[in-house]
Amino acid sequence: MVLGRASTATRLWNPDALLAWFGGTSMVTSTPRLGLALAVAWLLLGSRAHGQTDANGEVVISTDRPAVSNSSVVVPRGSLEIENGFLATDTDGAYLADFPESNVRYGLLGKTELRLSVPDYFLHLPSGSGTTSGFGDLALGVKQQVGPFGGFDLSAIVFVSFPTGASGVSSGGYDPGLQLPWSYKVSAKWTAGGQVAFYWPTLAQQHNFTGETAFFLDRQFGKPWDAFMEYAGDFPDRGGSRQVLHFGTAYKLTQHQQIDFHVAVGISGAAAKNYIGIGYSVLFLPR
């Protein structure tokens, strides 16, 4: 049955009918379902994420980069954030450059953003020696902020990468992932945070489940400048763990523009020897 405007409005403004709309027939039997519906509505349609605003309520850029841990908040509704970077990696004498590391984030709802990871170009130096240069895979995802609560910010990121890259660079499979970044403001100048993540990258035509743990401490130096130190480790089912100590800093040129710099040192056998990167990010707000 297709409901017209009048009948729909009547049901919305009739409490018992509204409860029945969520699958119940009475106040008693429908309370759990109504509670679930209200909780979902709060998650999806909540007000602007407070992590994107300063003490004066003005919107300030909050990026996923340059830490391994993603930001624990979403971009404001209707806004577009574009994060870019360049990374140079030393794998014990063989070098890899990848760029532009572009991550596009769009605020769909108050606590929901859509995400696009633009394919990186991977350049191996020196060329040859069985290495392949070319574009990697594209990834699409969604991020849902589920905080703040008890002083914690928490989000869930679900994504999947598609085998759009060059042969020898692409994984050749559809690779899903789940990331759970969090943060807690310890004081006016210190923030603790991290990320637990689960990945299923394709390796030799099979998904190789990989768990990830990261933890950081961030120090604010004045309003526009902060620096962090971070531990991050990937632990695949097949292959050795890749663990690094990571250090970086970010400076806000304006409330909506940021530059960053970061370096990491591998501390496990399978990790890269070191890497160094720079980045630039910008936030466009709706008019």
C-alpha positions, 0 to 999 in steps of 0.5 A, spaced: 500 500 500 502 506 498 501 512 503 499 519 501 501 525 504 495 526 509 495 518 511 503 519 512 502 525 516 497 522 520 501 516 522 507 520 524 503 524 529 499 519 532 504 516 537 501 509 537 501 509 530 508 511 530 510 505 534 507 500 530 511 503 524 517 501 527 514 494 528 510 494 534 503 494 536 503 497 543 507 502 547 510 496 551 512 491 546 515 497 541 519 500 546 525 497 545 524 498 537 523 505 538 529 506 542 533 502 537 530 507 532 531 513 536 539 511 537 540 510 530 537 517 528 541 520 533 547 516 530 546 518 523 543 525 524 546 528 530 549 535 530 555 537 527 561 533 530 564 537 536 571 535 534 571 539 528 569 545 532 574 550 537 572 553 543 568 558 540 564 554 536 568 555 529 569 549 524 577 547 524 580 542 519 581 535 523 584 530 518 586 523 518 593 524 516 599 524 517 598 519 523 597 512 522 590 513 526 585 516 523 581 522 526 576 520 530 571 525 528 567 526 521 567 532 517 561 537 518 555 536 514 555 538 507 563 540 507 568 537 502 575 535 505 581 533 501 587 531 504 594 530 500 601 527 501 607 525 498 611 519 501 618 516 500 619 509 503 626 506 504 626 498 504 633 497 506 636 500 500 630 500 495 626 506 495 618 507 493 615 514 492 607 514 492 603 520 491 598 524 491 595 520 497 589 523 496 583 522 501 576 525 499 571 526 505 564 528 504 559 530 510 553 526 508 549 527 515 551 530 522 555 524 524 556 520 517 561 521 511 563 518 505 570 517 503 574 516 496 581 514 496 584 516 490 589 511 487 596 512 488 602 512 483 607 508 486 614 509 483 620 504 485 627 507 485 631 504 482 627 501 476 627 494 474 629 488 479 622 485 479 619 491 481 613 494 478 611 502 478 604 504 476 597 506 480 594 502 485 587 501 487 581 505 488 577 505 495 570 507 497 568 507 504 563 510 509 565 513 516 560 513 522 561 517 528 559 514 535 561 519 540 562 523 544 561 519 550 565 520 557 570 524 554 571 519 548 571 520 541 570 514 537 568 512 529 567 506 525 570 506 518 568 501 513 571 501 506 573 496 500 578 497 495 577 495 488 582 492 483 583 498 479 590 498 479 596 496 474 598 489 474 603 488 479 601 494 483 594 492 484 592 487 489 587 483 484 582 483 489 576 486 492 579 488 499 574 490 505 577 493 511 574 496 518 577 501 522 576 504 529 579 510 531 578 513 538 581 519 542 581 522 549 583 529 551 587 528 557 588 536 558 588 542 554 594 541 551 595 533 551 590 528 547 591 520 547 588 516 541 589 510 537 586 505 532 584 498 532 583 495 525 582 489 521 584 488 514 583 483 508 588 484 503 589 479 497 595 476 497 597 470 492 589 470 490 587 469 497 585 474 503 590 475 508 587 477 514 591 483 518 590 486 525 592 493 526 593 496 533 596 504 533 596 508 539 599 516 539 600 522 544 599 529 541 601 535 544 598 542 542 603 548 541 599 554 540 592 554 537 595 552 530 601 547 531 601 540 534 606 534 534 605 527 535 608 520 537 605 514 535 606 506 535 603 502 530 603 495 528 600 490 522 600 483 524 598 479 518 596 471 518 601 470 513 608 474 513 611 478 519 609 483 523 610 490 521 611 495 526 614 502 526 615 508 531 612 514 528 613 522 529 609 527 526 607 535 526 601 539 523 600 546 522 594 550 520 595 555 515 588 557 516 582 554 520 581 550 513 588 549 511 593 544 514 600 542 512 604 536 515 610 533 516 612 526 518 617 520 519 617 513 521 622 508 523 621 500 522 622 496 529 620 489 526 624 485 521 618 485 516 617 493 516 620 498 512 627 501 514 624 508 515 619 513 511 618 520 510 612 524 508 609 531 507 602 533 506 597 538 504 589 538 506 583 543 505 576 543 508 571 546 503 564 548 507 558 549 504 555 556 503 
